[in-house]
């Protein structure tokens, strides 16, 4: 059985660890998924901010700043795009984007007074007029646009060059737009010889320091890119997982509680099994004593010679009566201890003189041979208490017997009592072995036997449980103070 319990214990622990591991792994997967979703959403928000920023750049600077960056209130730069495809030996296509910039006075072209603000409509008309002319451009640049997927992409890239000329993409500019959307990011701008076409998204799904980084080619043909790196706070991701977390937590707790409960039930059953075995063994041991006394007395009574001696006859009869009393007390203790409800214990309450009762206990109790026992009665001679005398007697007997059992060669036992507020406090002291602190809170439990002191002493661990049961039945209270090697004091409070 022990081996089985050990195996069950190990298997239960492994099952709990495996289950928790699986749950953690599953939760991590779920967290990674939520994090990716969150990061994807964040990228979309960043892209929207970039578009917004491009709109701002497009709208605020048009007709104010020319390609060289000078403020020219009355002039407008108009780029034209030409895309050419060159075919080599094979089907390889080379695409170039030509951007030519003409400079005209928009107001002159439209016949307006210089400084008059231009409407969108008027701006479009300026571009139409310029595109219809064949004048020499003030600037002409050719870019390799072979990397573009199609002409449309090359055209958009050309427009981005124009936009960059109108109003430069700056880290501060995009940062302020991102900040307005509540995004804090580290921004760096870079320029390379090669053209970059695709937006690159890098996700870092780390558990504690997740981050996302976007490389945006804001002017593809000029190889200009902006890298926007954002750190993600894991607590921003967790709210999306509340339901999953709560369900997982509940299921885990339920399952672990089930396993623990199962295991503790098995343990309890095995403890009960052990207790039953030791109970039977101890009962046999305890019953043996009065039975062998009775046997001895009966054989004495059978002996005619002994029967003729009056003194021997009286002694035999007293021994027989004592043995039978012991048996009766033993069985009533067994019967009482099986009561779960203190109400079931029959009580015959009357006024009892505590001093006299303790005296009768001290007189009747059988001292272990070879042990020097001193019993002192310090209870006031006239102290009365309302109690069932036989139960109170049993309580005292149990406590005095224990004091004698759990002590060395010599033991001093004393009883004292005091009365206060309608209650009587009865104290039974001894200077025996004392009770280890670890045992103190268990000693009133049924079948509990102190680890250090109980080994070589007969007993079933029922005495104190029985005492407590009787005290409870009287509506009283019992507690113990003890120090190992110094002694023990049981205090019983009973209503007077
Ligand atoms: P039992 O004496 O049959 O073991 P009890 O219920 O009477 O059962 O006592 C429970 C335990 O409390 C004992 O096993 C013992 O360890 C401890 N105990 C009780 N009384 C004393 C005492 N006076 N001194 C030291 N230990 C005690």
Boltz pocket constraint, residues with backbone or C-beta under 6 A from the ligand:
constraints:
  - pocket:
      binder: B
      contacts: [[A, 398], [A, 399], [A, 402], [A, 403], [A, 406], [A, 430], [A, 432], [A, 433], [A, 434], [A, 435], [A, 439], [A, 443], [A, 445], [A, 448], [A, 449], [A, 450], [A, 451], [A, 453], [A, 454], [A, 458], [A, 459], [A, 460], [A, 461], [A, 462], [A, 463], [A, 464], [A, 465], [A, 488]]
      max_distance: 6.0
